[in-house]
Amino acid sequence: MWLQLLVLLLSVGAAAATVLLGKLDQPRNLKLLTAFTGAYLIGLTCLHLLPEVFAHAHHAEDGPRWQIGAFILGGFFIQVVLENFSRGLEHGHAHKPHGPLPFSMLAGLCLHAFLEATPLGAAAMHHDHGHAHTHNTSLLLTAIAIHKYPVGIVLLAMLLQSGITRAKAFMLLGVFAAMAPLGAVAGQLPMLAGHHHWLLAMVIGIFMHVSTTILFESEEGHRFDFRKGTAIALGALLAILSILAPLH
């Protein structure tokens, strides 16, 4: 569990290093990066997370299958609500700040990060500790970390441009970085630990909303962008390889 928390923190740390040392925070590069992560999320969701959560529901026989679908739909619309506050930061939408970022914007983004990590903690309390279970958890952790990386870049870049001090900008980024680990820890609470597949279904709905928003946003002039298409293809390929060639 400690390794998972470290990975979640390092993904935001890598985002901070990118803003300070690299050029991926430039709009054109960030657009390609978010396209890559969007393709990875939808690929992993369709090829692995959805089959796994319905397979678990079938074997557990703890309720009708529509309940899983209801949690997926619920996660989708939870994200719809959250984006009314976060204004699309979850899928790489940068907004030119006019003064400090609104509290509601940060709150929506932090709640999103908290919710998507809860299945990690619930899975850690699950009784099935076989290789398949470990692989499933590792894939979800990878998806969250890859998703958080461009979000962290956008958030820090906006904070630094908002006119607040660098110290306060990094403090607020630290609050965001802590949300996913806190969500994972909360997933270990007795009231949540026994419902890993329901939490995962909710996160699937969140992933579906975020990834499809990234992939199907209109291009300028509605023209095909070869670079973006390549980034999407690479993200989908990584998702396939993650499933076919798991790390041992």
N, C-alpha and C positions, 0 to 999 in steps of 0.2 A: 504493500500500500504506500509506503514511504517513497518508493521509486516512482509510482504514478504521480504523487504530489509534486515530486521534483521535476518530472517531465512537463507537467502543466505550468509550473513556474518558469522553467527554462524557455518554453515557447514564447512567453511574453518578454523574457529577458533577451531572446534572440531578436524580437521585434524592435526593442529599444536599441540594440546594437546596430540594427539595420538603419534606423533613422539617423543615428549619430555618425555611423561610419560608411554606410552604403548609399545607393541611389534607388533602391527599390521603392522608396516612398514617393518617387515622382509619379504623377498621375498615370502616364502611359504604362510604366512598368507595373504599377499597382493593379491596373486593370487586368493585365495578363496574369498576375499572381492570383487575383481573386477568381478569375476564370478557371485556372488550374485547380484551386481548392474547391470550387463549386462542382466541377466535374468529378473530383475525387469523392466528395460527399455523396452525390447522387449515385455514383457507381457503387460505392460501398453499401449504401442504403438498399439499393435494389437487388444487388447480387448477394449480399450477406445478411445485413441486419433484419430486413423484412422476412426472409425465409427462416432465420433463426428464431425470431420472436413468435412466429406462427407455429413453428415446429415445437417450441417449448410449450405453448398453449395446448397443442394437440396431445402431447405426452402427459402433461400435468393434469389434464381433465379437471381444471378447477373453475370452469365456467364456459359459457358460449363464446364462440370465436368473435362475435361482433364486439365483445368488450375490448379486444385488442384493437380492432378498427376504430372504436370510439376513442381510445387513448391516442391513437395516431392522429385522428381528426382533431382531438382536443389540443395536442401539441402544435398542430398546424395553426389553429386559431389563437392559441396563446402567443405564438410568434407574431401573428397579425396585430394583436393588441400591443405587444412589447415594442413593435416598430413604430407605433404612434408616439412613443416616448423617445426611443433611441434614434429615430429618423434614418434608419437603414445602415447604421454603423456596422451591424453584423455582417453585411455583405459588401463592405468596402466603400460605402458612400461617404465621401469626405465633404464636409460643409465648411465654407470659409467662415471662420468664427468672427463674430463682431462682439468682442469682449469675452468674458469667461463662458465656458460651456454651461448650458442650463443643467441644473441638478437632475431634472427628469430624464435628460439624455443619458447621463452617466448611470442613473438608477436603472433604466430600461436595459442598458447594455450589461450591467452587473448582474441583474436578475437572469438574463439570458445565459450568461456564463455559469451562474450557479446551477440552474436547472439542468443544463445539458451534461453536467458532470455527476449528477446524483446516481445514475445507474452504475458508475464505477464503484462507489462505496457499497451499494446494495449487492453487487456482484462479489465483492470481497467477502461478504458475510454469507454467501451462498454455499451450500454444502457440497456442490460438485466442483472439485478442484482438479479435474483431469486436464489433459492437454488441450482438448477442444474448448473447455471453459476458459483456460488461460489465453488461448489464441483469440477467442471472442472478445475478451476484455482488452487485450493488446490492440486489436483493430479499432475498437471504440476509442481507446486512449489516443491512438495515432490520429484518428479522424478529428478529435477535439483539439489536439495540439496543432495540427495543420491548419485547422479553421481559425484558431486563436491567433496565429502568427500574423496574417495580414490585418486582422482586426486591431491587434496591438499597435501595428505600424500606423494605421489611420488615426487611432486614438491619440497616440503620443504626438504625432505630427500636428494634429489639431490643437492639442493642449499647449504645445510650444508656440503656436501661432496666435493663441488667444490673448496674449498679453500678461498672463500670470507668470510668476517666477518659475525658473527651471526646477527649483526644489519642490514647489507645489505641484508642478506638472508630473514629476516623477513620483510624488506621493500619491496622486490620484491614479497614476498607472499602476502603482503597487496595490491600491485597493482593488482595481480591476483584476490584477494578477492573482489576488487572494481568493476571488470569488469561486473559481472552479475547484481549487483544493477544498474550500469550505463546503461546496456542494457535494464533493466526493465523501467528505467526512459525515455530512448530514445523511447521506444515503445509507450509512451504517446504523442509523437509529432503528430501534426495533420496529417502529411503525412503518418504516420504509424498506427495511432489509428483506422482508418476506415478499416484496412485490417488485422484484428486479425487472421482470418482463413487462410489467405495466409502465414502469419508469422508462424502460428502453423504448417502448412503443411511443410514449410521449416525445422522447428525444428524436425518434424517427420522423415524427410529424414536424418538429422544429427544423431538422435537417432538410426535409423535403421543401419546406417553404424557403429557407435560406438559399439552398442550391438552385432551385428553379428560378428564383428571383435573379440570381447572378447570371444564369445561363440564358435567360429569355428576355432580359432587358433589351430594349431596342437600341440598335447601333445607329450612329449618325448617318442619315441617308438610307438606312435599312440595307446596307451593303455588307457582304461577307468580309470579315477581317481575317486574313490568313494567319496572322500571328496569334490572334485570339483562338482561332480554330485549332491551331497547333497546341496551344496551352490546354485547351479542353481535351484534345485527344490524349495528351500526355497524362493529364489528371485521371482520365478514365482508364488508361493503360496501367497506371500505378495502382488503382483500385483493384483491377483484375489480378495483377501480380501479387498484391498483398494477400489475396484470397488463395491463389493457386500455389504460392511459394511462401508459406508462413515461416516466420522465424522460430527456430527451436531453442 
